[in-house]
């Protein structure tokens, strides 16, 4: 399986509900590094997984919906703890939808086998969501 990974970072503010989160229950900021890895069984006619520039732009576009915002104020995120794990799944869903809408070109959606999203909260802690694009 071939893969291509690009990364982007963004800053957010949020609160987390539940005693397990200790002081993170209060409003706090975070800088998240997002890695988007796309996989496919065979390279395309150009010898690539997909256009790296298009993927970089797409990851930035999706992450910009969260950047410099309080995630508690985003209506579609209300009622969820916006943990790294949750955000990895949410970013995966949003990227997958855009890929199915041909954001990476008309052939990419059919050829890509899966995608893994990693959210790095710090150099020593990260979470991921990995699933097919279908």
C-alpha positions in Angstrom: 0.0 0.0 0.0 1.4 3.4 -1.0 0.7 6.5 1.2 1.1 10.2 1.1 1.0 12.4 4.3 0.8 16.1 4.6 0.5 18.2 7.8 -0.9 21.5 8.9 -1.4 23.1 12.3 -4.0 25.3 13.9 -4.8 27.0 17.2 -8.1 26.6 19.0 -9.8 27.3 22.3 -12.2 25.0 24.0 -13.4 23.4 27.3 -13.8 19.7 28.1 -16.6 18.4 30.2 -15.9 15.8 32.9 -13.8 15.4 36.0 -11.3 13.2 34.0 -10.2 16.4 32.3 -9.2 18.2 35.5 -8.1 21.8 34.7 -8.9 21.4 31.0 -12.6 21.7 32.1 -11.8 25.5 32.1 -11.5 27.4 28.8 -7.9 26.9 27.5 -6.1 27.1 24.2 -4.2 24.4 22.2 -2.1 24.1 19.1 -2.9 21.0 17.1 -0.7 19.5 14.4 -2.9 17.5 11.9 -1.4 14.8 9.7 -3.5 13.5 6.8 -2.3 10.2 5.3 -4.0 8.9 2.1 -3.4 5.3 1.0 -3.9 3.5 -2.3 -2.9 0.1 -3.6 -1.3 1.4 -6.9 0.1 4.7 -7.9 -1.6 6.7 -10.6 -0.3 7.2 -14.1 1.9 10.0 -12.8 3.5 7.8 -10.1 1.7 9.5 -7.2 -0.9 8.8 -4.6 -2.5 12.2 -5.3 -1.5 15.8 -6.0 0.4 16.8 -2.9 -0.5 20.5 -3.5 -4.2 19.8 -3.7 -4.1 17.6 -0.6 -2.2 20.3 1.3 -4.7 23.0 0.3 -7.6 20.7 1.2 -6.3 19.9 4.7 -5.8 23.6 5.3 -9.3 24.4 4.1 -10.9 21.9 6.4 -8.7 22.9 9.4 -9.4 26.6 8.8 -13.0 25.9 9.9 -11.6 25.4 13.5 -8.6 27.8 13.4 -8.5 30.7 15.9 -12.0 29.8 17.1 -13.5 28.6 20.4 -14.8 25.1 19.4 -17.5 25.5 22.1 -19.1 28.1 19.8 -19.3 26.0 16.7 -22.9 24.7 16.4 -22.1 21.3 14.8 -19.6 20.5 17.6 -21.9 21.4 20.5 -22.6 18.6 22.9 -19.2 16.9 22.1 -16.0 17.0 24.0 -13.6 18.2 21.3 -10.8 15.9 22.3 -8.0 15.1 19.9 -9.7 11.7 19.3 -13.0 13.4 18.4 -11.4 16.0 16.2 -9.4 13.3 14.3 -12.8 11.7 13.4 -14.4 15.0 12.5 -11.6 16.1 10.3 -11.6 12.6 8.6 -15.3 13.0 7.9 -14.9 16.4 6.5 -11.9 15.6 4.3 -13.6 12.4 3.1 -16.7 14.3 2.0 -14.6 16.8 0.1 -12.6 14.1 -1.6 -15.8 12.4 -2.6 -16.8 15.8 -4.1 -13.7 15.5 -6.3 -11.6 18.1 -4.4 -8.5 16.0 -5.3 -9.6 15.3 -8.9 -12.2 13.0 -10.4 -10.1 9.8 -10.1 -8.8 10.2 -6.6 -12.0 9.2 -4.6 -12.4 5.9 -6.5 -8.7 5.0 -6.2 -8.0 5.9 -2.6 -8.3 3.0 -0.2 -8.3 4.8 3.1 -7.2 7.8 5.2 -5.6 8.2 8.6 -5.9 11.5 10.5 -3.4 12.1 13.3 -3.9 15.0 15.7 -0.7 15.8 17.7 -1.5 17.6 20.9 2.1 17.7 22.0 5.4 16.0 21.0 4.6 13.2 23.3 0.8 12.7 22.9 -1.4 12.2 19.8 -4.6 10.5 18.7 -5.8 9.2 15.3 -8.8 8.1 13.3 -8.3 5.6 10.4 -11.0 4.5 8.1 -11.9 3.8 4.4 -13.1 6.8 2.4 -16.3 5.1 1.3 
